[in-house]
Amino acid sequence: MFNQSHLGWLAVWLLRVALAFSFLSAVADRFGLWGPFGVGGVAWGDFERFTAYTARLLWFLPPSLVSPAAILATAAEVTVAGGLLVGWRLPCWAFAAAALLLSFALAMTGALGVKAPTDYSVWTAAAAAFLLGVVALREQGTEGTRPFDAEARKPEQYAQARVTQKGAS
């Protein structure tokens, strides 16, 4: 029914959509689209609470930079989600998602300890985004790069190539 190519395509598509909707769901939460704070499953409920959470994670920033950091994180999430959904230059968007998630995981770990990013699977999502980038690069091919020929890299062939080159001189 499904061959390996179909399953690979499906896995990449599902991961793209899952990562994108995870970013968009977090953004929707900070704008109250999932409901107000206190409703089950709502982490922030409004942008002010999200900004306060950002201040807690980025404790080392001066207070004047916390709001711009919250806005920047939100813009980055929306942009990366859009890139993942569109799929154009997928490896770039996947690696951007990995970097964004890794920065979130590191900030959460530094401010809250290792349990918080682990409970929210931020490390897992970062690893999944990185894997998506690697798979997308492999599927895209290596246009514009010299192909790697493992056979030509064997030591005995290097020696033979040097002898051949000396004999030709």
URQUIWO-V768777 format. One record per residue. N is the residue number from 1. RES is the residue in one letter. OMEGA is omega in degrees with one decimal (* if undefined). D_LAST is the distance of its C-alpha to the last C-alpha in Angstrom with 2 decimals. Layout:
n-><N & N>
res-><RES & RES>
omega-><OMEGA & OMEGA>
d_last-><D_LAST & D_LAST>
This chain:
n-><1 & 2 & 3 & 4 & 5 & 6 & 7 & 8 & 9 & 10 & 11 & 12 & 13 & 14 & 15 & 16 & 17 & 18 & 19 & 20 & 21 & 22 & 23 & 24 & 25 & 26 & 27 & 28 & 29 & 30 & 31 & 32 & 33 & 34 & 35 & 36 & 37 & 38 & 39 & 40 & 41 & 42 & 43 & 44 & 45 & 46 & 47 & 48 & 49 & 50 & 51 & 52 & 53 & 54 & 55 & 56 & 57 & 58 & 59 & 60 & 61 & 62 & 63 & 64 & 65 & 66 & 67 & 68 & 69 & 70 & 71 & 72 & 73 & 74 & 75 & 76 & 77 & 78 & 79 & 80 & 81 & 82 & 83 & 84 & 85 & 86 & 87 & 88 & 89 & 90 & 91 & 92 & 93 & 94 & 95 & 96 & 97 & 98 & 99 & 100 & 101 & 102 & 103 & 104 & 105 & 106 & 107 & 108 & 109 & 110 & 111 & 112 & 113 & 114 & 115 & 116 & 117 & 118 & 119 & 120 & 121 & 122 & 123 & 124 & 125 & 126 & 127 & 128 & 129 & 130 & 131 & 132 & 133 & 134 & 135 & 136 & 137 & 138 & 139 & 140 & 141 & 142 & 143 & 144 & 145 & 146 & 147 & 148 & 149 & 150 & 151 & 152 & 153 & 154 & 155 & 156 & 157 & 158 & 159 & 160 & 161 & 162 & 163 & 164 & 165 & 166 & 167 & 168 & 169>
res-><M & F & N & Q & S & H & L & G & W & L & A & V & W & L & L & R & V & A & L & A & F & S & F & L & S & A & V & A & D & R & F & G & L & W & G & P & F & G & V & G & G & V & A & W & G & D & F & E & R & F & T & A & Y & T & A & R & L & L & W & F & L & P & P & S & L & V & S & P & A & A & I & L & A & T & A & A & E & V & T & V & A & G & G & L & L & V & G & W & R & L & P & C & W & A & F & A & A & A & A & L & L & L & S & F & A & L & A & M & T & G & A & L & G & V & K & A & P & T & D & Y & S & V & W & T & A & A & A & A & A & F & L & L & G & V & V & A & L & R & E & Q & G & T & E & G & T & R & P & F & D & A & E & A & R & K & P & E & Q & Y & A & Q & A & R & V & T & Q & K & G & A & S>
omega-><176.9 & 172.3 & -175.5 & 179.6 & 178.5 & 180.0 & 177.5 & 178.7 & -179.3 & 180.0 & 178.8 & -179.1 & 180.0 & 179.6 & 176.0 & -177.3 & -179.4 & 178.7 & -178.5 & -178.7 & 174.7 & 176.2 & -176.9 & 177.4 & 177.9 & 178.1 & 178.4 & 179.0 & -176.9 & 174.5 & 175.0 & -177.4 & 175.9 & 179.5 & -179.3 & 176.1 & -178.5 & 176.0 & -179.4 & 177.5 & -179.6 & -178.9 & -174.9 & 179.6 & 175.4 & -174.2 & 179.4 & 177.6 & 177.9 & 178.8 & 176.4 & 176.8 & 177.0 & 178.0 & 178.8 & 179.7 & -177.3 & -176.8 & -176.9 & 179.5 & 171.3 & -177.0 & -178.9 & -178.8 & -177.2 & -180.0 & 175.1 & 177.6 & 178.0 & 178.2 & 179.3 & 178.6 & 179.6 & 178.7 & 179.0 & 179.4 & 179.8 & -178.8 & -179.7 & 177.5 & 177.8 & 178.5 & 178.3 & -179.4 & 179.5 & 176.1 & 178.2 & -175.6 & -174.7 & 179.9 & 179.4 & -179.0 & 179.0 & 178.7 & 174.9 & 177.2 & 178.8 & -179.8 & 179.2 & 179.5 & 177.1 & 177.8 & 176.5 & -178.3 & 179.2 & 178.3 & 178.8 & 179.9 & -179.9 & -176.0 & -171.5 & -175.9 & -172.8 & -175.7 & -175.2 & -179.9 & 177.3 & 179.0 & 179.9 & 176.4 & -179.5 & 177.2 & 179.8 & 179.0 & 177.8 & 178.4 & 178.5 & 178.0 & 177.6 & 177.4 & 176.6 & 178.0 & 179.6 & 179.1 & 179.5 & 176.1 & -179.6 & 179.9 & -179.2 & -177.6 & -175.3 & -179.9 & 176.6 & 177.2 & 178.9 & -179.1 & 177.8 & 179.7 & -176.2 & -179.4 & -178.1 & -176.9 & -178.1 & -176.2 & -178.7 & 177.8 & 174.1 & -179.4 & 179.8 & 179.4 & 179.0 & 179.0 & 179.7 & -179.9 & -179.8 & 179.6 & -179.7 & -176.3 & *>
d_last-><58.72 & 55.96 & 52.35 & 49.81 & 48.73 & 52.37 & 53.06 & 50.02 & 51.15 & 54.70 & 53.70 & 51.67 & 54.56 & 57.18 & 55.30 & 54.84 & 58.54 & 59.70 & 57.78 & 58.89 & 62.52 & 62.52 & 61.53 & 64.08 & 66.79 & 66.41 & 66.67 & 69.71 & 71.32 & 71.05 & 72.75 & 75.54 & 74.64 & 75.08 & 78.41 & 79.80 & 79.00 & 80.92 & 80.42 & 78.61 & 74.85 & 74.90 & 72.99 & 73.79 & 75.84 & 75.30 & 72.76 & 74.74 & 74.48 & 70.76 & 70.40 & 72.36 & 70.03 & 67.03 & 68.67 & 69.05 & 65.39 & 64.15 & 66.63 & 64.32 & 64.48 & 67.19 & 69.92 & 69.10 & 65.67 & 66.93 & 68.20 & 65.01 & 63.03 & 65.29 & 64.85 & 61.06 & 60.92 & 63.11 & 61.05 & 57.83 & 59.40 & 60.62 & 57.32 & 55.22 & 57.77 & 57.54 & 53.76 & 53.90 & 56.54 & 54.76 & 51.43 & 49.26 & 46.17 & 47.57 & 44.93 & 45.78 & 49.49 & 49.17 & 47.27 & 49.85 & 52.59 & 50.98 & 50.75 & 54.33 & 55.67 & 53.80 & 55.36 & 58.76 & 58.29 & 57.32 & 60.23 & 62.64 & 61.46 & 61.79 & 65.23 & 66.79 & 64.96 & 62.79 & 65.56 & 65.94 & 62.41 & 62.34 & 65.72 & 64.61 & 61.27 & 59.32 & 56.55 & 56.42 & 56.31 & 53.50 & 51.47 & 52.31 & 51.21 & 47.89 & 47.43 & 48.38 & 45.61 & 43.01 & 44.31 & 44.43 & 40.82 & 39.84 & 41.98 & 40.73 & 37.12 & 34.13 & 34.03 & 31.54 & 29.60 & 26.41 & 27.53 & 27.09 & 25.40 & 26.58 & 24.64 & 21.27 & 22.51 & 23.03 & 21.58 & 20.30 & 18.33 & 16.78 & 15.74 & 14.46 & 12.50 & 10.83 & 10.12 & 8.84 & 6.49 & 5.30 & 5.49 & 3.81 & 0.00>
